[in-house]
Amino acid sequence: MKRQLRNSSSIDSAQLQKLYDGLLRGLQAGKIVYEKSLRSSSKTACAAAINKLSTCSASLRLATEKTVTTFKFKTARRLLDSLTSGFSDLDTDICVPVVLDQVKSINTILGYQPHLEHLPFKDWQALLRHAISRIAYLVDRDSLRSRASTDQMADTTYGLTPAVQRNLLSEYSRTLTYLTSNIVASVTTNFRPICELVIKIINMSKVASDTDGNLLTSLNNIIGHCRTENPTLLKDLAFQIITLADRLWPRISLRSTDARDELVRLLVLLMPVFRVDLVNANREDYLVTYQNLLDNMVRHITARPLKELLQLNDIRLIKSSKPTSIALPFLSLRSKRVEAHRNWTVLSTLTFLLDMLNRIEPSIGNSDDVANDSTPRRKRVRGRSLAQDLLSIYRESSASSSVFATQLIIFSCQAQYISLEDVRDLLDFLIGAMDDENMDLAPWVILGCCRYVVSSTDA
């Protein structure tokens, strides 16, 4: 079969149909033998059944990978229906010998865009329920594993080891990413339980992994669907998501750029929701969460080498009547480098967090005092201006990270209103920084003192 599949383009539709008919019949027959072997006391019979079923499943996966761009959607639909139904163990609801090949075959079909786009809404819902149920099962089982010994779990899982479980969770999170990216998602789809499950899984992880990156991508896809169709859901989940970002950011390693990019993208998508929510809800927990997230992001950026920061040739001076995600009133992103776009987005996100911190007037008070006092809590103003926050970040940065701090000052002056007094403080500080011998810093300081940079204020 491998020899025939090397040149899959020469196989006609009738031969492909015959091939998949044989593989699916083999899977069904292997499943019957496998289920009988589970009730048998013979270890030899069970091992033989597992070997036969695994071989047939691996063959189906190989055939799917080699011919996914060749067979018609009718065949793809039949394969998806067969792969998502009928393969379950007696107790675990997952047939371990075939499940990994099974979900990889599903992802191969969904990863081919024409098949994904032709997926009917009914089939899309069935696949979504399948992926969500498997993810929920694996997460619940992981929770049980943390409370029970490995020996106790091994008696009822038929080889579902922690490594296999991690691989399954990663593959099913990819399935969820493909499904949520499809435009067949309707306004009638109830995304709330999916969002809550995704947030729960990410909060449970101790170290950010590829699974978290895929789940964040799925969450971003859902947010994209709901921004105009279901804004109420976004408002209800706003604080959970900003708390998620605060908890997840320190757990993302420096090499996990995809997960970090998806998290920043999630914050950018929800910026308008956060602004509206802060106007209506002035809470102390928002202040703490935003401050922690700001500190963690600044700590990560300042630890990066100078060559990984935004470069001067990545931007250009240009007047923009309508600021966008890559354009400020007088600055615009010119470079198409992925690293440049990433740095621009992070600086925009930090500017947003600083703006939010200066908008909040949290109610604060000692819980013991509040319990013994019936008078309402006072409103506490942070007592620090935006300029003081920016200068504090600059003073705490090292010589190499002072470039980043200067970039943040420039972005803040462009992205939000700054009072005349704050502008004077910032300009005085930047002019004083010109005495520094850091030649990498000097061009950014000159740009920060440029009249175009501060022209969006009343200065």
Backbone torsions as a table, in degrees:
resi	resn	phi	psi	omega
1	MET	NA	-38.3	177.9
2	LYS	-61.3	-39.0	-179.8
3	ARG	-65.6	-38.3	178.5
4	GLN	-70.0	-33.9	-176.2
5	LEU	-80.1	-9.6	179.1
6	ARG	-62.7	-32.1	177.0
7	ASN	-120.2	72.7	-173.7
8	SER	-68.2	-23.6	-178.5
9	SER	-66.4	-22.7	-179.5
10	SER	-84.5	-4.8	179.8
11	ILE	-89.3	125.5	-179.1
12	ASP	-82.2	175.5	-175.4
13	SER	-63.6	-38.2	-179.0
14	ALA	-64.7	-40.8	178.3
15	GLN	-66.9	-39.8	176.9
16	LEU	-63.0	-42.2	179.4
17	GLN	-62.2	-41.8	178.4
18	LYS	-64.6	-39.2	179.5
19	LEU	-62.6	-48.8	-177.5
20	TYR	-71.1	-32.1	174.5
21	ASP	-60.0	-44.6	179.1
22	GLY	-65.2	-41.3	-179.2
23	LEU	-67.7	-39.8	179.6
24	LEU	-68.9	-37.6	175.7
25	ARG	-65.0	-39.1	177.2
26	GLY	-63.3	-38.5	177.4
27	LEU	-64.9	-42.6	179.9
28	GLN	-64.1	-43.9	178.7
29	ALA	-65.4	-41.5	177.9
30	GLY	-64.3	-33.3	178.3
31	LYS	-65.4	-41.6	-179.7
32	ILE	-63.7	-44.5	178.8
33	VAL	-64.8	-38.0	-178.9
34	TYR	-65.5	-43.3	-180.0
35	GLU	-65.5	-36.7	176.5
36	LYS	-66.5	-37.9	-178.5
37	SER	-67.1	-26.6	179.1
38	LEU	-68.5	-28.4	178.4
39	ARG	-86.3	-9.4	-177.9
40	SER	-90.8	155.2	178.4
41	SER	-91.1	-3.2	-178.2
42	SER	-82.8	117.9	178.2
43	LYS	-72.6	-31.0	179.8
44	THR	-65.9	-43.8	179.5
45	ALA	-64.5	-38.9	179.4
46	CYS	-66.4	-42.2	179.7
47	ALA	-65.2	-39.9	178.8
48	ALA	-65.6	-40.2	179.2
49	ALA	-66.1	-40.5	179.0
50	ILE	-65.2	-41.5	179.9
51	ASN	-63.5	-42.8	-179.7
52	LYS	-65.8	-43.6	-178.5
53	LEU	-68.1	-39.4	179.7
54	SER	-65.5	-41.0	179.5
55	THR	-63.5	-43.9	179.8
56	CYS	-65.8	-39.6	179.2
57	SER	-66.4	-41.6	178.3
58	ALA	-64.9	-35.7	178.2
59	SER	-65.9	-40.6	178.3
60	LEU	-64.9	-38.6	178.5
61	ARG	-65.4	-43.1	179.1
62	LEU	-62.3	-44.7	180.0
63	ALA	-63.1	-38.4	179.7
64	THR	-66.0	-43.3	-179.7
65	GLU	-64.7	-36.1	-176.4
66	LYS	-80.5	-27.7	-171.7
67	THR	-120.2	12.2	-175.7
68	VAL	-62.3	-30.0	179.8
69	THR	-87.2	-1.4	-175.9
70	THR	-104.3	-46.4	-175.2
71	PHE	-74.7	158.6	-176.3
72	LYS	-79.3	168.5	-177.9
73	PHE	-66.1	-28.7	177.9
74	LYS	-58.8	-42.7	176.8
75	THR	-68.2	-40.3	178.7
76	ALA	-61.7	-42.0	-179.8
77	ARG	-64.2	-40.7	178.9
78	ARG	-65.3	-41.0	178.7
79	LEU	-63.7	-44.0	179.6
80	LEU	-60.9	-40.8	179.0
81	ASP	-64.8	-40.3	-179.8
82	SER	-71.5	-35.3	-176.6
83	LEU	-75.8	-21.1	-177.0
84	THR	-104.2	6.1	-178.5
85	SER	-141.1	144.6	168.7
86	GLY	88.1	-1.7	-179.1
87	PHE	-116.3	93.0	-179.3
88	SER	-144.3	150.0	175.4
89	ASP	-81.8	175.1	-178.7
90	LEU	-69.5	-37.9	-173.8
91	ASP	-114.9	-35.0	-169.2
92	THR	-92.7	-12.1	-178.4
93	ASP	64.4	14.5	175.6
94	ILE	-137.5	124.9	177.6
95	CYS	-86.1	100.0	-170.4
96	VAL	-58.7	-41.9	-177.2
97	PRO	-63.1	-23.1	-174.9
98	VAL	-117.8	-11.9	-166.5
99	VAL	-65.4	-38.3	-177.9
100	LEU	-69.2	-45.3	175.3
101	ASP	-63.5	-34.7	-179.5
102	GLN	-62.3	-51.3	-177.2
103	VAL	-71.6	-29.9	176.0
104	LYS	-69.1	-34.9	175.5
105	SER	-66.0	-40.7	177.3
106	ILE	-60.9	-45.0	-179.3
107	ASN	-66.5	-32.6	176.8
108	THR	-63.6	-42.1	179.6
109	ILE	-69.4	-44.9	-179.0
110	LEU	-70.3	-25.8	179.5
111	GLY	-73.3	-14.2	175.5
112	TYR	-88.7	109.9	-167.7
113	GLN	-55.9	-41.7	179.0
114	PRO	-58.9	-40.3	177.6
115	HIS	-66.2	-40.2	179.9
116	LEU	-65.1	-39.9	-178.3
117	GLU	-70.9	-28.1	180.0
118	HIS	-87.2	1.6	-176.6
119	LEU	-68.4	121.6	177.8
120	PRO	-66.2	157.2	-176.6
121	PHE	-61.8	-37.0	179.9
122	LYS	-63.9	-45.1	177.8
123	ASP	-66.9	-36.8	177.6
124	TRP	-60.9	-42.9	178.4
125	GLN	-64.0	-42.1	-179.9
126	ALA	-63.0	-43.3	177.4
127	LEU	-65.4	-38.2	179.1
128	LEU	-64.6	-43.9	177.2
129	ARG	-62.5	-39.8	178.9
130	HIS	-61.5	-47.7	-178.9
131	ALA	-65.3	-43.2	-178.8
132	ILE	-64.9	-41.8	-179.1
133	SER	-65.6	-39.5	178.7
134	ARG	-69.1	-40.7	178.2
135	ILE	-63.4	-44.0	179.5
136	ALA	-62.4	-40.5	178.8
137	TYR	-63.2	-46.0	-178.4
138	LEU	-65.2	-37.2	178.4
139	VAL	-67.9	-43.7	178.6
140	ASP	-63.6	-38.5	179.6
141	ARG	-68.4	-35.2	176.5
142	ASP	-65.3	-36.2	176.4
143	SER	-66.2	-39.5	177.0
144	LEU	-65.9	-37.9	-179.7
145	ARG	-61.6	-35.3	-179.9
146	SER	-70.6	-19.0	-179.9
147	ARG	-105.0	-6.9	-178.5
148	ALA	-126.7	161.2	179.3
149	SER	-76.3	156.8	-179.6
150	THR	-63.9	-36.4	-179.3
151	ASP	-64.0	-39.6	179.6
152	GLN	-67.1	-35.7	-179.1
153	MET	-76.3	-30.3	-174.7
154	ALA	-67.7	-23.5	-178.0
155	ASP	-70.4	-20.8	-173.3
156	THR	-121.5	10.3	-175.8
157	THR	-114.2	-8.0	175.9
158	TYR	50.7	45.0	173.8
159	GLY	95.3	8.8	177.6
160	LEU	-79.5	81.1	-176.0
161	THR	-77.7	166.3	177.8
162	PRO	-58.5	-36.2	179.1
163	ALA	-65.4	-44.9	177.4
164	VAL	-63.3	-38.6	179.9
165	GLN	-64.1	-41.3	177.6
166	ARG	-64.1	-41.5	178.3
167	ASN	-64.1	-40.1	178.7
168	LEU	-63.8	-43.7	180.0
169	LEU	-63.5	-37.6	177.5
170	SER	-66.2	-42.8	-178.9
171	GLU	-68.8	-41.2	179.7
172	TYR	-69.5	-30.0	174.3
173	SER	-68.3	-32.9	172.9
174	ARG	-64.6	-41.1	176.9
175	THR	-58.7	-44.1	178.8
176	LEU	-63.5	-36.1	177.6
177	THR	-63.6	-45.6	178.6
178	TYR	-61.5	-44.8	-175.0
179	LEU	-67.6	-40.9	-178.8
180	THR	-73.8	-16.6	177.6
181	SER	-82.6	-9.6	-175.9
182	ASN	-80.7	136.8	-178.0
183	ILE	-74.0	-3.4	178.7
184	VAL	-71.4	-13.1	178.5
185	ALA	-57.8	127.2	-173.4
186	SER	-100.3	161.5	177.3
187	VAL	-66.6	-20.1	-179.9
188	THR	-81.0	-9.5	-179.8
189	THR	-68.1	132.0	178.9
190	ASN	-86.9	96.4	-177.8
191	PHE	-84.0	-10.3	-174.8
192	ARG	-58.3	-51.7	179.8
193	PRO	-62.4	-31.4	178.3
194	ILE	-66.9	-45.8	178.7
195	CYS	-61.7	-43.5	-178.9
196	GLU	-65.2	-37.9	177.5
197	LEU	-66.4	-43.5	179.9
198	VAL	-62.0	-44.9	178.9
199	ILE	-62.9	-40.0	179.1
200	LYS	-62.7	-44.4	-178.0
201	ILE	-65.0	-44.7	-178.0
202	ILE	-65.7	-37.7	178.9
203	ASN	-66.2	-27.9	-178.3
204	MET	-77.2	-24.8	-175.6
205	SER	-71.1	137.5	179.7
206	LYS	-85.8	-34.1	177.6
207	VAL	-131.2	132.0	-178.6
208	ALA	-63.9	135.4	-177.7
209	SER	-130.0	-175.0	176.6
210	ASP	-62.3	-31.8	177.8
211	THR	-61.3	-43.6	178.5
212	ASP	-63.5	-38.3	176.9
213	GLY	-62.6	-42.7	177.9
214	ASN	-65.6	-40.4	179.6
215	LEU	-67.0	-37.4	176.0
216	LEU	-65.0	-38.4	175.6
217	THR	-62.1	-42.7	177.1
218	SER	-61.9	-41.8	178.9
219	LEU	-64.3	-38.8	176.4
220	ASN	-64.8	-39.2	177.3
221	ASN	-62.7	-41.5	179.4
222	ILE	-66.6	-41.9	178.2
223	ILE	-61.0	-37.9	177.6
224	GLY	-62.3	-37.1	177.6
225	HIS	-71.1	-34.7	-170.0
226	CYS	-93.3	-7.6	-175.8
227	ARG	-58.4	-39.5	-179.9
228	THR	-108.0	-22.9	-174.3
229	GLU	-93.2	-29.9	-177.3
230	ASN	-145.4	66.2	-178.1
231	PRO	-66.2	-22.8	179.0
232	THR	-62.1	-39.4	178.8
233	LEU	-62.2	-41.7	-179.7
234	LEU	-64.6	-38.9	179.4
235	LYS	-66.1	-38.6	-179.9
236	ASP	-68.6	-31.7	-176.4
237	LEU	-95.6	0.4	-172.7
238	ALA	-57.6	-50.7	-176.1
239	PHE	-69.5	-34.7	176.9
240	GLN	-62.6	-38.2	-177.4
241	ILE	-73.2	-40.8	179.1
242	ILE	-68.1	-32.7	174.6
243	THR	-68.3	-38.9	176.0
244	LEU	-59.6	-45.4	179.4
245	ALA	-61.7	-39.9	179.9
246	ASP	-63.7	-40.3	-178.7
247	ARG	-77.3	-34.5	-173.0
248	LEU	-81.2	-34.2	-173.1
249	TRP	-54.8	-46.9	-179.8
250	PRO	-66.5	-20.7	-176.9
251	ARG	-86.9	-8.2	179.9
252	ILE	-85.2	124.7	-179.9
253	SER	-71.5	164.3	-179.1
254	LEU	-64.2	-26.4	-179.0
255	ARG	-83.4	-17.0	-177.2
256	SER	-83.6	67.6	-177.4
257	THR	-69.4	-32.7	-178.6
258	ASP	-64.3	-46.6	179.5
259	ALA	-63.8	-40.2	179.8
260	ARG	-67.0	-39.8	178.0
261	ASP	-63.9	-41.3	179.6
262	GLU	-66.6	-35.8	178.9
263	LEU	-67.5	-42.4	177.5
264	VAL	-64.9	-41.0	177.8
265	ARG	-61.0	-37.6	178.1
266	LEU	-63.4	-42.6	178.0
267	LEU	-64.5	-39.7	179.5
268	VAL	-64.3	-42.2	-180.0
269	LEU	-62.7	-32.3	-174.3
270	LEU	-98.6	4.3	179.6
271	MET	-54.0	-47.7	178.5
272	PRO	-61.0	-35.9	179.0
273	VAL	-67.1	-41.4	179.0
274	PHE	-62.7	-40.7	-179.4
275	ARG	-62.8	-46.4	179.5
276	VAL	-64.9	-40.8	-177.7
277	ASP	-66.8	-34.2	179.6
278	LEU	-72.1	-29.2	177.4
279	VAL	-66.8	-37.2	-176.2
280	ASN	-89.2	-23.2	-177.3
281	ALA	-132.4	106.7	-177.8
282	ASN	-100.6	93.6	-167.9
283	ARG	-123.3	148.8	178.8
284	GLU	-68.4	-34.4	-178.2
285	ASP	-66.1	-29.2	174.5
286	TYR	-63.4	-43.6	-179.0
287	LEU	-59.6	-47.2	-178.6
288	VAL	-63.6	-44.0	-177.9
289	THR	-65.9	-46.1	179.5
290	TYR	-63.9	-39.8	-179.4
291	GLN	-66.4	-42.5	178.8
292	ASN	-64.2	-42.7	179.3
293	LEU	-64.3	-41.6	177.5
294	LEU	-61.0	-45.8	-179.7
295	ASP	-62.3	-42.9	-179.2
296	ASN	-65.5	-41.5	180.0
297	MET	-67.6	-42.0	178.3
298	VAL	-64.1	-40.6	179.4
299	ARG	-62.7	-38.1	178.6
300	HIS	-69.0	-44.7	-176.6
301	ILE	-67.5	-41.3	-178.1
302	THR	-68.7	-16.0	177.8
303	ALA	-85.6	-6.2	-178.1
304	ARG	-84.9	149.6	178.0
305	PRO	-69.4	161.8	-175.6
306	LEU	-61.4	-34.2	-176.5
307	LYS	-69.3	-17.1	179.5
308	GLU	-93.8	-0.2	178.1
309	LEU	-87.6	173.4	177.7
310	LEU	-64.1	130.9	-179.1
311	GLN	-97.2	156.8	-177.3
312	LEU	-65.4	-32.2	179.0
313	ASN	-79.7	1.5	175.3
314	ASP	-85.2	-13.4	-175.2
315	ILE	-123.5	169.5	176.9
316	ARG	-150.4	153.3	175.9
317	LEU	-83.7	120.4	179.1
318	ILE	-156.4	136.6	-179.6
319	LYS	-80.7	125.7	-179.2
320	SER	-118.4	120.3	180.0
321	SER	-72.3	-25.4	-179.6
322	LYS	-132.7	98.3	-179.4
323	PRO	-58.7	141.5	179.2
324	THR	-126.4	-168.7	-179.6
325	SER	-68.4	-18.8	179.6
326	ILE	-123.7	18.3	-179.9
327	ALA	-147.3	129.0	173.0
328	LEU	-101.8	177.1	-177.1
329	PRO	-52.7	-38.1	-179.3
330	PHE	-132.4	10.0	177.1
331	LEU	-130.1	144.9	179.6
332	SER	-142.0	151.2	176.8
333	LEU	-81.6	122.1	-178.1
334	ARG	-99.5	-39.5	-174.4
335	SER	-71.8	149.1	175.7
336	LYS	-101.6	9.4	178.5
337	ARG	-66.3	141.7	178.9
338	VAL	-63.7	-40.1	-179.6
339	GLU	-65.2	-36.9	178.3
340	ALA	-66.1	-44.2	178.1
341	HIS	-64.0	-38.4	178.8
342	ARG	-63.2	-45.2	179.7
343	ASN	-65.9	-39.8	178.0
344	TRP	-61.1	-44.9	-178.8
345	THR	-64.7	-41.4	179.4
346	VAL	-64.5	-43.4	178.1
347	LEU	-62.8	-39.5	177.2
348	SER	-64.3	-39.2	179.0
349	THR	-66.4	-42.5	178.2
350	LEU	-64.8	-37.4	176.2
351	THR	-62.2	-41.5	177.0
352	PHE	-62.2	-44.1	-179.6
353	LEU	-63.6	-41.3	176.9
354	LEU	-62.6	-39.3	177.8
355	ASP	-63.8	-41.9	179.5
356	MET	-65.0	-39.9	179.6
357	LEU	-63.5	-32.3	179.6
358	ASN	-84.2	-11.0	175.9
359	ARG	-88.0	-24.9	-173.1
360	ILE	-80.4	137.2	170.1
361	GLU	-125.4	82.6	-170.7
362	PRO	-72.5	148.0	171.0
363	SER	-81.2	128.1	-173.7
364	ILE	-135.1	149.9	176.8
365	GLY	178.0	152.0	178.7
366	ASN	-68.0	133.1	-177.0
367	SER	-61.5	-34.8	178.9
368	ASP	-68.1	-40.7	178.7
369	ASP	-65.2	-38.9	-179.8
370	VAL	-66.3	-36.7	-179.7
371	ALA	-66.8	-31.5	-178.1
372	ASN	-96.3	-2.0	-175.7
373	ASP	-128.4	127.9	-178.1
374	SER	-88.7	-4.4	-179.9
375	THR	-73.4	148.9	-179.7
376	PRO	-66.5	154.8	179.1
377	ARG	-68.8	150.1	175.3
378	ARG	-82.9	156.0	172.7
379	LYS	-86.8	127.4	-179.9
380	ARG	-107.3	123.5	173.6
381	VAL	-85.3	141.8	-175.6
382	ARG	-59.2	-28.9	176.1
383	GLY	78.4	7.9	178.2
384	ARG	-128.5	134.9	178.8
385	SER	-84.3	171.5	177.7
386	LEU	-63.1	-39.9	178.7
387	ALA	-60.9	-40.3	179.1
388	GLN	-65.2	-38.1	177.0
389	ASP	-64.2	-43.8	-179.2
390	LEU	-65.4	-42.9	-179.8
391	LEU	-68.7	-31.9	176.9
392	SER	-65.2	-41.7	176.9
393	ILE	-63.0	-40.3	-179.7
394	TYR	-64.9	-45.3	-176.3
395	ARG	-67.2	-30.2	-179.2
396	GLU	-84.1	-8.4	-178.7
397	SER	-84.7	157.9	178.3
398	SER	-82.9	-177.8	-178.8
399	ALA	-64.1	-37.7	-179.2
400	SER	-75.4	-31.9	-177.8
401	SER	-89.0	-0.9	177.4
402	SER	-66.5	-24.2	175.4
403	VAL	-64.0	-44.9	177.8
404	PHE	-61.8	-42.8	179.8
405	ALA	-62.2	-38.4	176.9
406	THR	-66.7	-40.1	176.0
407	GLN	-60.6	-39.5	179.6
408	LEU	-65.9	-37.2	175.5
409	ILE	-62.0	-44.8	-179.9
410	ILE	-62.5	-45.1	-179.8
411	PHE	-64.1	-40.5	-179.0
412	SER	-65.6	-38.7	177.8
413	CYS	-65.0	-30.6	-178.9
414	GLN	-83.7	-35.7	-168.3
415	ALA	-88.4	-18.4	-176.1
416	GLN	-147.5	164.8	-179.6
417	TYR	-72.8	134.7	177.1
418	ILE	-128.0	134.4	-177.8
419	SER	-67.9	162.3	-179.2
420	LEU	-61.3	-38.6	-179.7
421	GLU	-64.9	-42.4	178.9
422	ASP	-66.0	-38.4	178.4
423	VAL	-62.0	-41.3	178.5
424	ARG	-62.3	-43.7	179.6
425	ASP	-61.7	-43.1	-178.9
426	LEU	-66.9	-42.9	-179.9
427	LEU	-65.6	-41.1	177.5
428	ASP	-60.7	-40.3	-179.0
429	PHE	-69.8	-42.4	-179.6
430	LEU	-65.1	-39.4	177.8
431	ILE	-63.5	-38.6	176.6
432	GLY	-66.7	-30.1	179.2
433	ALA	-71.4	-13.9	179.1
434	MET	-65.5	-18.4	178.1
435	ASP	-74.6	-11.6	-179.3
436	ASP	-66.6	145.5	179.4
437	GLU	-86.2	2.9	179.2
438	ASN	-73.4	104.5	-176.9
439	MET	-71.5	-23.0	176.0
440	ASP	-71.9	-26.2	-178.6
441	LEU	-82.5	-33.1	-172.4
442	ALA	-55.3	-45.7	-179.9
443	PRO	-61.8	-36.1	179.4
444	TRP	-71.3	-35.3	176.8
445	VAL	-65.2	-42.5	178.0
446	ILE	-62.0	-42.7	177.2
447	LEU	-63.6	-38.3	178.7
448	GLY	-65.3	-29.2	178.5
449	CYS	-87.5	-4.2	-178.4
450	CYS	-65.2	140.5	-177.2
451	ARG	-65.4	-25.2	179.7
452	TYR	-70.3	-31.2	-177.3
453	VAL	-68.4	-37.1	-176.4
454	VAL	-102.3	8.7	-175.7
455	SER	-73.8	-11.9	178.1
456	SER	-79.0	-5.7	177.7
457	THR	-102.9	-172.3	179.4
458	ASP	-90.6	9.5	-174.1
459	ALA	-67.3	NA	NA
